[in-house]
Structures are given as C-alpha cells and as structure tokens.
Amino acid sequence: MKFLHHKLQGVPFNLARHRRGKITPIVVVIHDTASSLGHGDAARYLEDNNAKTSVHFIIERNGAIEQQVPTNVGANHAGRSHYHGLDGANDFSIGIELVNAGRMTKGSSSRTARAWFKTEFDIDDYGIQFIKTPEHGEGWWMDYTEEQMEALMELLHALFDYVPSLKDIVTHWYISPGRKVDTNPLFPLNSIKARILGRDDLITKEADDLSEWSSDGDDLVRIEVPGDQLNMRRWPSFNPNVITQIPKGVVVPVIRAGTFQGRCWFKIQYAGQEGWIVAKYTAEIRASSAGFQPAFEVSF
Ligand SMILES: [Zn+2]
C-alpha cells in the first residue's frame, strides 16, 4: 500500500461532503461504525449525511478499504475529545472506521444478540461475547474479522510511513471517555500499537527483564551526542518509537542498562518520563564525585 498526494493508491476514493481545514495529524483514531454490516452501507452514509459526520477511511467486514478525505485534511469523526492536553482531535487526527454493529443487547434467543438497528446476529457466527469493562460498561460485542484486522495493519503501516508527524494510535473511547464506547472491548489495541509503533520491538517488560538495575539509581550521565539532541525511545531499538528528544549537555539519571542486538542502551528518566537512549552518546558522571556540579538542569 502506497500513498500519493495524500490518497491511498489502489482503493476507491469518494470525497466526503463534510471536510475541515488542512491538518498535521499526530494520532490515528480508530472507530466502530455501529451500523448495519452491508458492504458500502456505512461508507455511503459517511460520504454524505445531514449529521455533518465524515472520516478518512472505512474498512468493510471483508477487508475492503475506502478513503473519503485526504490525509492532510480534517474530518468530523471525533467530536468533543481530548488527547494529552489537546482539545478537538478532529484537527490533529486521521480517523478510521471499522464496520461493526456496535454495542448489542441479548437477542430473542440464547444464540443471538440484537443490534440497536434491530438486526439479530448469531453469537457463534459473529464471534459475539458479553463483556463488561470500566470504559465500555456492559454489552454484547461483535468481533472484528481477520480481513479487517489485516487491512487495518496494512493501512496503519502505510500511514505511519507516509505521514511523519503521526505518533500514536488511539480509540474513540480513549479520547472521548464516558461519551463514546468505540472501539469495542474485543479490539486488540495493545498488540496493534506494539506492532505499528514498536514494529518488532521488545515490549517494555521484556526490555526490563533483559536489562539490569543500575546502581542505586544515582548514576548520572550527560548527553553527549554529535548533533544537538538525542532521541529518547519507548523501547531499545531504532524503530519508530521516539518519545522525545533530549538536548545535548543535559544530565539524566540511569535506571537500567542492557545490551540489545549488540548495542548498549540506558533506560533513563527525563522530563517526567522513562525511556531508552543509546549509551555511547553519553558521558558518565558520579553524583557523589567530589567537585561535581551539574552544569545543566537535572530532569527527574
Ligand atoms: Zn467513533
């Protein structure tokens, strides 16, 4: 999958009526359509409606993708929402709708669940489960299809390759808590985030298990990078997992040290976060050393 001029190549593009201004997207927001499952039903509604709703991408139950808004233009998919101190996610996000029936109730027989639009779905055929979570409340929820998940992974890989400002993947309930419940509890957000944001990375716990505590946490290092800043990363790898950048000269405490794929990494604290940096771009300092005076702010 490739993008050209903000459009995914090789899939239908039907321009939505309701569009916003130019955006620099930093997150992808995943939604459920909470609609009938018929191929194109949700897409035709999102393309033109009187509710002023729109979205960038729709993924059908069979994995077919349709795009309706270019990736550098905002769409009306998130509504009232907040992300890490920013309000109004429509102006900094790309929306993807997965065709799904949304929250369902018990059906007229023990083998079915009933959607808000009155259709009943066979529990076994649609992988429906009763689940209660703090974020969703309780409900009967329809599983996503394998084809949808494969299409979503390909789309996310292509998006993160094409749009360098993208940093995170969230669900609608995460940015509009209490107001929205999509995606449903069966959506594998964590594994998708690990695969897209971390690619083949070790997850945090594995990286911790494979590294060792630094002595008492009072080991300090000064950032000594050839450029102006050093990338602090979520995991010890060069995949797209940069959390923030640390200016040259800053002194930081080392929490853990470990060797990953032949390279020595430090887990450090900086600006209230923990992350990994390449050890060779640091110079060792001992806090207890006589005459040590932090020339720069120490950020814990
Ligand atoms: Zn939504």
Residues whose N, C-alpha, C, O or C-beta is under 5 A from the ligand:
A	BS01	ZN	H31 D32 H77 H172 D182
